Amino acid sequence: MANGGIIGANNTPSSSKVTTFTSSGTLTTTSATTEAEYLVIGGGGGGGSTVGGGGGAGGYKTGTMALSASTNYSVTVGAGGAQDASGSDSVFHTVTSTGGGRGGGFQTAGTAGGSGGGVGGRNSEANGSGGGAGTSGQGNDGGDRGGGGANALCGGGGGGGADAVGGDSRATDGSNYKEGGHGGAGVASSITGSSVTRAGGGGGGGDISASGGNAGSGGGGAGNGGAGTANTGGGGGGAGNSVAGGAGGSGVVIIKENRGGDLVASGMWSMKEVYTHRTSGVWT
């Protein structure tokens, strides 16, 4: 005689569920969710035009928050900025990560953001200044004029990254700071189960065919027009003399739901009960 699909004891479901949002949407929590770990990264800033500074990485926030079971939560994934444009904010529940600041264009300072954009080339800033400010708790400042004096030949500063400030413009010949500054490094996270580095700054553009700055680890674009990597919040590389600035990479929102209670399914379970728990996300 059929037993109605009774199955044996000690089925052990996963105690967490990870959802990655690469575009805006809605998180519906499971019926057993009590809290969640989150990683929210804003869109990266675009590189500046005409010997531009590197774009700053999108703001980087991670932590744990209480969530209610079987509840819908809106998710916004910020877009990366085009050339001369800052990135857009990413939002989950009560957490907002600011978009990265745009890199400065020709003779223009970098813009503040999650991480700040690097200063633009041939700027009138004093040596050691001009990079955009990063937001406290989210990122770092963009790179400054490295030297040479106001309005002299000068590459763009690197965009700030989540882990490090953007580099200042560089002088490989000892006098003309034509090379772009390096992008600031991003931060590694293992929220998905694998270590991934995100939110690197873009490299600054070089002046008079000089080399651009290196891309910041974590999705930043290389100087002289490299684009930030999608869904890392990496900043775009600053423009060179004859190439456009790179766009910033879009942001990302990753939620790891933690489910409370005793999750060992001891005892006997009917097929209907198994179906209900699977479709509700209690068992995975």
Summary of the structure (lengths in Angstrom):
residues: 284
radius of gyration: 22.9
end to end distance: 29.8
largest distance: 90.9
contacts: 1508
relative contact order: 0.23
helix: 4%
strand: 21%
